[in-house]
């Protein structure tokens, strides 16, 4: 990804080891990463940093709250929200992009209008 424009990704994860690991992997792919542990913190970070994508986990205790806040936030509701999960979870919320790996994330960022 060295020749592509650096994208900011907001990682929303309540388990610090997973958050650190995801951030390191995204940094290696050339992305700038900001992190949050809760839905409310994620909205604050998104307002401050304007990430191209919010990357989260459907098992996050505040996942539903995050989706509600993003959906009702005027300037953030078009933000790409995604999870990376090779198990392809079945989610009720159709606005979440389920990605199988980091390449799928890169492809989504390239095709999206966030940035």
C-alpha positions in Angstrom: 0.0 0.0 0.0 3.0 2.3 -0.1 1.9 4.0 -3.3 -1.6 4.7 -2.1 -2.9 7.6 -0.1 -2.8 7.0 3.6 -6.3 6.5 5.1 -7.3 7.1 8.7 -9.1 4.1 10.3 -10.8 4.3 13.7 -10.5 0.9 15.5 -13.3 0.5 18.1 -12.4 -2.4 20.3 -12.7 -2.9 24.1 -10.0 -5.6 24.4 -6.7 -3.8 24.5 -4.6 -6.6 23.1 -6.9 -7.0 20.1 -6.9 -3.2 19.6 -3.1 -3.0 19.7 -2.8 -6.0 17.3 -5.3 -4.6 14.8 -3.7 -1.2 14.9 -0.2 -2.6 14.3 -1.5 -4.6 11.3 -3.2 -1.6 9.9 -0.1 0.6 10.4 2.0 -2.0 8.5 -0.5 -1.6 5.6 0.2 2.1 5.6 -2.9 3.3 7.4 -3.1 5.9 10.2 -5.0 4.5 13.1 -6.9 6.0 16.0 -8.5 3.9 18.7 -11.5 3.9 20.9 -12.9 1.4 23.4 -16.6 2.5 23.5 -19.3 3.8 21.3 -19.3 7.2 22.8 -15.5 7.5 22.6 -15.7 6.3 19.0 -18.1 9.1 18.1 -15.8 11.7 19.7 -12.7 10.3 17.9 -14.6 10.2 14.6 -15.6 13.9 15.0 -12.0 14.9 15.8 -10.2 12.7 13.2 -12.7 12.2 10.3 -11.6 8.6 9.6 -12.3 7.0 6.2 -13.6 4.0 8.1 -14.7 2.7 11.5 -13.5 -0.8 12.0 -15.2 -2.6 14.9 -16.3 -5.9 16.3 -19.9 -7.1 16.5 -19.1 -8.6 19.9 -18.3 -5.1 21.2 -20.5 -4.5 24.2 -21.5 -1.1 22.8 -21.8 -2.2 19.2 -25.6 -1.5 18.9 -25.0 1.9 20.6 -22.2 2.6 18.1 -24.4 1.8 15.1 -27.2 3.9 16.6 -24.9 6.9 17.2 -23.3 6.7 13.7 -26.7 6.4 12.1 -28.1 9.4 13.8 -25.0 11.6 13.6 -25.6 13.9 10.6 -22.0 14.2 9.4 -20.9 10.7 10.3 -23.8 8.6 8.9 -22.2 8.0 5.6 -19.0 6.7 7.2 -18.0 3.2 6.2 -18.4 0.8 9.2 -16.8 -2.6 8.9 -15.7 -5.6 10.7 -13.1 -8.2 9.8 -14.4 -11.6 10.5 -13.5 -14.8 8.5 -16.5 -16.5 10.1 -18.9 -14.2 8.2 -21.3 -13.4 11.0 -24.9 -12.8 10.4 -25.6 -9.2 11.4 -29.0 -7.6 11.7 -27.5 -4.2 10.7 -27.1 -4.2 6.9 -25.0 -1.0 6.9 -22.0 -2.9 8.3 -19.6 -4.3 5.8 -18.3 -7.8 6.8 -14.7 -8.2 5.5 -12.9 -11.5 5.2 -9.4 -10.0 5.5 -7.2 -6.9 5.3 -7.1 -7.0 1.5 -10.9 -6.7 1.5 -10.5 -3.7 3.8 -8.1 -2.1 1.4 -10.4 -2.8 -1.5 -13.3 -1.2 0.3 -11.3 1.9 1.2 -10.2 2.2 -2.5 -13.8 1.9 -3.8 -15.3 4.1 -1.0 -15.6 7.8 -1.0 -14.3 8.3 2.6 -10.9 9.9 3.3 
